[in-house]
């Protein structure tokens, strides 16, 4: 009897394998290369093909694990815990609101658009999809961990928050630093100074305003932050498209003089 | 747990079936508007094809002509049906919610993004390519990706609804005891899942041809529409509107207080579903071969059998019971009856246009049949909104406004279909580009007159859609609470209340 978990992972295996072959054929693979893991010909884009094949292999392993442990059902849990089946904690099926369907859809759509637009967009979609897959899976696990929704929520928070907060913080800071650096590099020297001063002042005043009003609704704070971050990212993208300002190297071309690293910008 | 989520969080994280149903239906109405505008522009251009009025080239006409059909099926009719099923089916089978609520939410979002990509693809001179290959390849690829995404969304949502019917029924409700609408969704959804993956395969084939290298070229990149067109014409379009049979059966049964025999009705719906399977009708591979044409004609004739059965099922038990008609149900009953009338006309036109000697298989008659059939589906959804509206939006429904929208739409479809059916006999092609006009028709004043009538039909269709959107918005903003079960219907959806979900 095949378990539900096995069917899920096996389905993912088939989907990932098919996607890998599809990517192979659309990125320069030969007739037999993508089907033979590169043994008989080229597989096309190695990175995309490799990632998808890894996903297929991992799904296959998880399918075998799921089948082996019978999806951790009550009887299997009782056997592992060496207790009577009545002593196994009850699991309540709970399905509430969730952001992960939307984020998963965003990941899938970004990947699909990336197929047409640019490999970078495809990769971004793949990352979104992987992250949401982990989050969605953990959410589902935690909702069935015990019969108490509060306890389940705490379990999930305790497990995921120590990972989510540092990772999201790093990613957020990275994106903002890159975006702000693009803006400052695109502006003139004097303009960059002014931008840094004005943006810093706005951030300081906004933080001061929020700190003086502790009763301000959460939605308003979220909205202000979202608008600010969006403005920085969009400005960063436009600045990156426009390119950096002209830099005139002191002493001519690089490498001609010992002080080639010195440069003067305008 | 205390619910502290903001409005935006609630909108984007909901997995509740009625809310998702509203999302589907409102988005589908906007898709219907896009499709109707595209159809209107093509009709306007056809009035005088000797010179360009709206579009500069035949390729431009082709873009909007195909946009009209693709949007009508993938962005309007199918999501309307899924939206209805998402809200009504769980209640009808006694399930507290959809079996896979999060997959349903995921399906909606994927479909929505896919629909937007399709529209962008068409507006960016992509679409499904053009006969003279003047379209942007990148934009065509983008449109194909949009088509794939919408199909993923539709298949996911269908799977969730079907699983709810099969595995989520309350104890004691057998499959043969479920309401007619749920049965029609079961048949339709099964057939959608059987045929849409074929469309996926067609789309992937074209995409690989466009984007791949020489070793994997199947030669279909120049004939994109030929690869995909089977899904937007008969007999496949009968499948897209199949749930209308369930909608009509339920409304008519309650209006006359006379239940239609389930085995009889269910058999007829099943047969119609089987006859509507159109994935074999691949014009790219088979057009012109005797086997294909004979099979095609047989199917078209066969589909008349369940159609006749349905007429018998709907009308015969009612003739003796006309006095029992509940006048309160006038709006849904009228719209439901008109939708089945449109469908039957569509079936008849479909049967006529495959008669070999008439040579109508590529004429405007095809367009008449498509608009009649898909128009029947839209009208049935309007009837369903009139019938189940209080359950869908939780507010009181103004039946008069829905009736006006529905009648405007119905007359638009009727006028358009009559004109296109007749002009097909003059030799006007289904797709008539600017440069093809002289060769495709006799150019007589009859043709011009019929094309003007056809344009008036398109205009009425658009007005009906706009009126339906305005009515929906007005109802959503209304503060008049729902009255409960206004019809005294005895199906389970009126008696069950969906569990409130904990955010």
Contacts between the chains, C-beta under 8 A, distances in Angstrom:
chain1	res1	chain2	res2	distance
A	22	B	204	7.0
A	22	B	208	7.4
A	25	B	208	5.7
A	25	B	212	5.2
A	25	B	216	4.8
A	26	B	207	7.4
A	26	B	208	5.9
A	26	B	211	4.7
A	26	B	212	4.9
A	28	B	213	5.3
A	29	B	213	7.7
A	29	B	215	7.8
A	29	B	216	7.8
A	30	B	215	5.4
A	31	B	215	5.0
A	31	B	216	6.8
A	94	B	502	7.7
A	95	B	15	6.4
A	95	B	97	7.1
A	95	B	101	5.2
A	95	B	102	6.7
A	95	B	501	7.3
A	96	B	15	7.1
A	96	B	501	5.6
A	96	B	502	5.0
A	96	B	503	5.8
A	97	B	5	7.2
A	97	B	9	8.0
A	97	B	10	7.1
A	97	B	13	4.1
A	97	B	14	5.7
A	97	B	15	5.8
A	97	B	16	7.7
A	97	B	501	6.8
A	97	B	503	4.6
A	98	B	13	5.7
A	98	B	15	6.1
A	98	B	102	5.5
A	98	B	105	7.3
A	99	B	9	7.7
A	99	B	12	6.4
A	99	B	13	4.8
A	100	B	102	7.1
A	100	B	106	8.0
A	101	B	15	7.1
A	101	B	102	5.1
A	101	B	103	7.4
A	101	B	105	3.7
A	101	B	106	3.7
A	101	B	108	8.0
A	101	B	109	6.1
A	102	B	12	5.1
A	102	B	13	7.1
A	102	B	105	7.1
A	102	B	106	7.7
A	102	B	109	5.1
A	104	B	106	5.4
A	105	B	106	5.5
A	105	B	109	3.4
A	105	B	110	4.5
A	105	B	112	8.0
A	105	B	113	6.3
A	106	B	109	7.5
A	106	B	113	7.6
A	108	B	110	5.8
A	108	B	149	7.2
A	108	B	152	7.3
A	109	B	110	6.6
A	109	B	113	4.1
A	109	B	114	7.3
A	109	B	117	7.5
A	109	B	149	6.2
A	112	B	117	7.9
A	112	B	145	4.6
A	112	B	148	6.7
A	112	B	149	5.8
A	113	B	117	7.0
A	113	B	142	7.3
A	113	B	145	6.5
A	115	B	141	7.8
A	115	B	145	6.4
A	115	B	211	7.6
A	116	B	138	6.2
A	116	B	141	4.6
A	116	B	142	5.1
A	116	B	145	5.7
A	116	B	211	7.9
A	136	B	102	7.7
A	149	B	1	6.3
A	149	B	502	7.0
A	150	B	1	6.6
A	153	B	1	6.9
A	217	B	6	8.0
A	218	B	4	7.1
A	218	B	6	6.8
A	219	B	6	3.9
A	219	B	7	7.4
A	219	B	8	7.3
A	222	B	6	6.9
